[in-house]
Amino acid sequence: MLSVKSLFQEILDDDESFALFCSIAAGGEAQGGWENARIAALVPESQRALAPKITRHGADEDKHGRIFNALMKKRGVRPVPVPPETDYTMLLERGGIGLAHDRLRHDEPLTVEDIVTYLAHSRVTEQRASEQMELLRKHFSDHPELGRAIRMISDDEDNHLAYCHEELLRFAYAGHGRAIQRTLHASALAEIRVYRDVSLAVMDRMGCILGWSRARSALLAAGIHAVYVYERLGGWRRMVSLRMPDRHNALGGPESTAPEFA
């Protein structure tokens, strides 16, 4: 019987598909770490109090990348090149969502509007990350090889999402509400398209590695398209709502470390 757990188990049990899974994840986390570090360095003077939280966000992403690389090293497999069609972060940037990398490579300070854009984009992508890690946590939190890493990353992603909610509400109260909602809406609609395309590309690669039948691959593709239809018809709304999180000042405390992985 095909289930989420059995699908992931099959991917994790094979060295080649495991290496691809971890390489894609590590690449995305490393890119997120770089982006946050650059944004923290370019925060406008009026928002300098936010810089330590952005720095912490980036440090967490870097840590996640190291964890995925350490898991590969522990398994005895090498990282593999990330196929461009599976590069979620790059495809979002190409779609004009978030802050352009060309902008971040220069030393010109960002504006308050840029910070609002960054937070709105992060609120959408962290929703996806939090949900994905919660799914892995549900099925593999006790996995002897992956469980501790999954729990740690899942906790961090929940913190990142809480931080985005709290900071966006602060900016909304300061008069940026319309810009926030406009950016959230555009980011969510772009993200669900990219997520669909990346999911199809990843499953296609996994199918080739694991020798899935055409019928099984077609069934998985149909499921991905069904998720997209649901999200396009209204599921995207969960990505744009704002509420005060239970975790206050989620990125204001000490950074968690992962010495056994990094």
NUKOLFI-231880 format. One record per residue: y, x, z of N, C-alpha, C in turn; residue in three letters. Coordinates in steps of 0.05 Angstrom, whole numbers, plus 5000, padded with zeros to 4 digits. Layout:
YXZYXZYXZala
...
***
This chain:
497650175000500050005000502550175000met
504450114982506850274980508850185001leu
509750365018511750305038513650535040ser
515950495054517850705057516550945071val
515050885092513851105108511851255091lys
510051115076508051245060509351415037ser
511551305026512951455005514051715016leu
515551705038516651945050514452135059phe
512252025070510052195079508952355056gln
508652225033507652365009509452585000glu
512052535001514052734993513952965013ile
513852915039513853115059511353285060leu
509053165052506553305054506153515032asp
507553485010507153664987509353884989asp
508554134987510454354990512754344969asp
512054284944514054284922516054054926glu
515053814932516953594935518553624961ser
517253744982518653795007520953995002phe
520454204986522554394980524854264965ala
524254094946526353954932527953774950leu
526553614966527953434985529853595004phe
528853805016530453965034532754115020cys
532254204995534354344980536654154973ser
535953914964538053714958539653654983ile
538253615006539653545031541353785040ala
540254025039541754255048544254305031ala
544054265005546254304987548554114993gly
547853854997549853655003551253715030gly
549753795050550853845076552754095074glu
551954295060553554535058556254475044ala
556054305023558454225009560354065028gln
559153885043560753735063562053915083gly
560654125092561754315111564154455099gly
563954545074566254675061568654485058trp
568154245050570354055046571754005072glu
570353965094571553905119573154155130asn
572054385126573454635134576054665120ala
576054615094578554635079580554415087arg
579654175091581453955100582654025127ile
581054125145582054205172584254415170ala
583854605151585854815147588454715135ala
588354485121590654385106591854135118leu
590954065142592053815155595053845158val
596553625151599453645155600253675184pro
602553785189603453845216603453605234glu
604053365223604153125240601453035249ser
599353145237596553055244594953295254gln
596253505264594753735273592753685295arg
593253475311591353405332588653315321ala
588653235296586053155283584453395273leu
585753625270584353855258581853935273ala
581753945300579354025314576953835308pro
577553575305575353385299574353425271lys
576153485252575253535224573653785224ile
574553985238573054245240570254195252thr
570154035273567553965285565753825265arg
566853635250565353495229564153695209his
565753875200564754075181562654255193gly
563054335219561054505232558354355234ala
558454095240555953945241554553945214asp
556153905193554953905166553654175159glu
555054395166553954655162551354695178asp
551354595202548954615219546654465206lys
547154225195545054075182543854225158his
545654355143544654515121542854745130gly
543654875153541955085163539254975173arg
539354735184536854615194534854575171ile
535854455149534154405126533054665114phe
534754875114533755135104531755255123asn
532155215149530255315168527555165167ala
527654915161525154765158523554865134leu
524954935112523555055089522355325096met
523955485111522955745118520455725136lys
520555535155518255485173515855405157lys
516155235136513955145120512955365101arg
514655565097513855785079514455725050gly
516455555045517255495017520155585014val
520855644989523555734983525355504973arg
527955524978529755324967529555324936pro
530055094924529955074895532654984885val
533255034859535854944848535954634850pro
538354544856538854254858539554144830val
537953964819538553854792541253714794pro
543053754774545753634775545653334778pro
543753204767543652914768542852814796glu
542052994814541352914841543453004861thr
545653124851547753234869549753014876asp
549152864898550752634907553752714911tyr
554252934925556953004931558553074906thr
557353224888558753294863559353054846met
557452864844557852624828559952444839leu
560152434866562352284878565052404871leu
565152674873567752804867568452774838glu
566552784820567052744791568052454786arg
567152264803568051994800570751944812gly
572052154822574752124833574952014861gly
572652024875572551914902572952144922ile
574752104941575352314960577552494950gly
577752734962579852924954578653124934leu
580053164912579053344891578653624902ala
576553754893576054024902578154224893his
579354174869581454344860583854334880asp
584354104891586554074910585854234936arg
583354224944582554354969582554654966leu
582254754942582155044938584855174940arg
586955024939589655124941590655104970his
592755254977593655265004595955075010asp
596454884992598554694997597654485017glu
599254445039598554245059597953975047pro
596153835059595553565051597653375062leu
597653135052599552925062597952735081thr
599452575095598152365112596452185094val
597452115071595951955052593252085044glu
593352345041590852495035588852475058asp
589852485082588052465105586852185107ile
588451985101587451715101585251685079val
585651805056583651805035581051935044thr
581352175056579052315066577452155086tyr
578852025105577451875126576151625114leu
577451495095576251255083573751325067ala
573951545051571551635036569351715055his
570051845077567951935096566751695110ser
568351485116567251245129565051125112arg
565451125085563451005067560951185065val
561351445061559051625058557551665084thr
558951655107557551685132556051435139glu
556851205129555250965133552551005120gln
552551105095550051165081548351365096arg
549651585105548151795118546951695144ala
548451535159547451425184545051245180ser
545251075159543050895153540551045144glu
540951255127538651405118537251555140gln
538851675158537651815180536351625200met
537451395204536151195221533451105210glu
533251085184530751015171528651235176leu
529451485172527651715177526951725207leu
528851665224528351675253526351455261arg
526551225248524751005254521851085249lys
521351235227518651295219517651565227his
519551765231518652035235519952175260phe
520952015279522252145302520252305319ser
517752235317515652385332514052575315asp
514952625290513552805272513653085284his
511453225286511453485299513153705285pro
513453675259514953875244517853795241glu
518453535238521053445230522553285252leu
521053185271522152985290524653075303gly
524753315315527053405330529453435311arg
529053545288531253575268532353295260ala
530653105255531452845247533152715269ile
532252735294533652605316536452735320arg
536553005317539053145321541053065299met
540153065274541953005252542752715253ile
540952535260541652255262543752205283ser
543552335306545652305327548352405316asp
548352625302550852735291552052535271asp
550452425253551452235233552651985246glu
551451895268552551665282555251735294asp
555451985304558052075315560152085293asn
559452185269561252205247562351925239his
560451735238561251465231563151345252leu
562551385277564251285298567051405297ala
567151665292569751805289571351695266tyr
570151635243571551525221572651245227cys
571151075240572050815249574550845267his
574351015287576451035307579051145294glu
578751355278581151465266582451285245glu
580851145230581950965210583350725224leu
582350635246583750425261586350525271leu
586450775280588950885289591050895267arg
590150975243592050975220592750695212phe
590950505214591550225207593750125225ala
593450175251595550085270598250225265tyr
598150455252600550605245601850505219ala
600650305206601850195182600450255155gly
598050385157596650455132594450265125his
594450035136592149845133591549775104gly
593549715088593049645060591849875044arg
592950115048591950345034589050405042ala
588450365068585750415077583750215064ile
584449965064582649765053582249805023gln
584449875009584249934980582450174975arg
582750384990581150624986578250574994thr
577750425016575050365024573650205003leu
574950004991573749844970572950004946his
574850174936574250344913571950544919ala
572050654943570050854950567250724952ser
567150484964564550354967563250284941ala
564850174923563750094897562850334881leu
564350554883563550804869561050924882ala
560950914909558651034923556050894917glu
556050624915553550484910552450544882ile
554250594863553350674836552150954837arg
553551144850552551414851549851424867val
549751274888547251274904544951164887tyr
545450954872543350854854542451064834arg
544351194821543751394800542251634812asp
543251724835541951954848539051884858val
538751644868536151554877534151544854ser
535051434832533351434808532551714799leu
534551894799534052164790532152304809ala
532452274836530752404855527852294853val
527652034850524951914848523552004822met
525152034801523952134776522852414779asp
524452584793523452864798521052864816arg
521152694837518852684855516352584841met
516752394823514452284809513152484791gly
514752654779513652874762512153074779cys
513153144802511853334820509253224831ile
509252974839507052854853505052704835leu
505752694809503952574790503752274793gly
505952134799505851844802505251714775trp
503951494775503351344751505951214741ser
505951144716508251014704508850744718arg
506750604725507050354739508350384766ala
507550594781508750644807511650724805arg
512250904786514950984781516750754774ser
515650574757517150334748517650154772ala
515750124790516049964814518250074832leu
518250334836520250464853523050434840leu
523250474814525850434800526850154803ala
525049964800525849674803526949624831ala
525649754851526649724879529449834882gly
529950074870532550194872534650014858ile
533949904835535849724821536349474838his
534349374851534649134868536549194891ala
536249424903538149494925541049504914val
541349624890544049634878545149354873tyr
543549174863544448894858545348774884val
543748804905544448694931547148814941tyr
547449074938549849204948552249124930glu
551849094904554049014887554948734892arg
553148554900553848274904555048224932leu
554948424949556248384975555348574997gly
553148714992552248905012554249135017gly
555949184998557949395001559949335023trp
560149075031562149005051561649145078arg
559149205084558549345109559849615110arg
560549725086561749995085564749995088met
565949755088568949755088570049615113val
568349505130569349385155570049595175ser
571849535193572649725214572449585241leu
571349725260571249625287571349865306arg
572349815330572450025350569550095358met
568750345355565950415361565350435391pro
562850415397561950445425562350735433asp
562050925414562351205420565351285416arg
566851305437569651385434569951685434his
571851775418572352065416569752215410asn
568252115390565552215385565552515377ala
567652605365567752895356569653055374leu
570352945397572253095414570953265435gly
568253235438566853395459565753655448gly
564053785464562754035454560853985432pro
560754175414558854155391555954205401glu
554154035390551354075396550354305378ser
548454455388547454685373544454655367thr
543554815349540754805340539555085338ala
539455235361538555515359535755535349pro
534055325354531255355345530955315315glu
533055215302532955185273534655395258phe
537055435268538955605253538655895259ala
***
